[in-house]
Amino acid sequence: MEKLKHLLAQKALIKATMQMMDIDSHFDSEEGRRYALALVRLVLINMQVEEIEKEAAHK
């Protein structure tokens, strides 16, 4: 349960950070690369949250 709270906190932080970024940046710029990396991290966190929720549902 603690891991889920940590992941949700990270997700909120990444989403807040992404809102301040320029979403129209080109991927060959530093801003674009950081935005793409944030998207990847967000997807990975979502996958981990879903896995934890599935395990909890089976118990």
C-alpha positions as CSV (number, residue, x, y, z in Angstrom):
1,M,0.0,0.0,0.0
2,E,2.9,2.3,0.8
3,K,4.3,1.7,-2.7
4,L,1.0,2.7,-4.3
5,K,0.9,6.0,-2.3
6,H,4.5,6.7,-3.4
7,L,3.6,6.0,-7.1
8,L,0.5,8.2,-6.9
9,A,2.6,11.0,-5.4
10,Q,5.2,10.7,-8.2
11,K,2.4,10.6,-10.8
12,A,1.0,13.9,-9.4
13,L,4.4,15.5,-9.4
14,I,5.1,14.5,-13.0
15,K,1.7,15.7,-14.2
16,A,2.3,19.1,-12.5
17,T,5.7,19.4,-14.0
18,M,4.4,18.5,-17.5
19,Q,1.8,21.3,-17.2
20,M,4.6,23.8,-17.0
21,M,6.4,22.4,-20.0
22,D,5.9,23.4,-23.6
23,I,4.0,20.5,-25.2
24,D,4.7,21.9,-28.7
25,S,8.5,21.6,-28.3
26,H,10.4,19.7,-30.9
27,F,11.8,16.4,-29.7
28,D,15.2,17.4,-30.9
29,S,15.3,20.2,-28.3
30,E,16.1,19.7,-24.6
31,E,12.5,20.7,-23.6
32,G,11.1,18.2,-26.0
33,R,13.3,15.4,-24.7
34,R,12.4,16.2,-21.1
35,Y,8.7,16.1,-22.0
36,A,9.0,12.8,-23.8
37,L,10.9,11.3,-20.8
38,A,8.2,12.6,-18.5
39,L,5.5,10.9,-20.7
40,V,7.5,7.6,-20.5
41,R,7.8,7.8,-16.7
42,L,4.1,8.6,-16.4
43,V,3.2,5.5,-18.5
44,L,5.5,3.3,-16.4
45,I,3.9,4.6,-13.2
46,N,0.4,3.9,-14.6
47,M,1.5,0.4,-15.4
48,Q,2.8,-0.2,-11.9
49,V,-0.3,1.2,-10.3
50,E,-2.5,-1.0,-12.5
51,E,-0.4,-4.0,-11.5
52,I,-0.7,-3.2,-7.8
53,E,-4.5,-2.8,-8.2
54,K,-4.8,-6.1,-10.0
55,E,-2.9,-7.9,-7.3
56,A,-5.0,-6.3,-4.6
57,A,-8.2,-7.3,-6.4
58,H,-7.1,-10.9,-6.5
59,K,-6.5,-11.1,-2.8
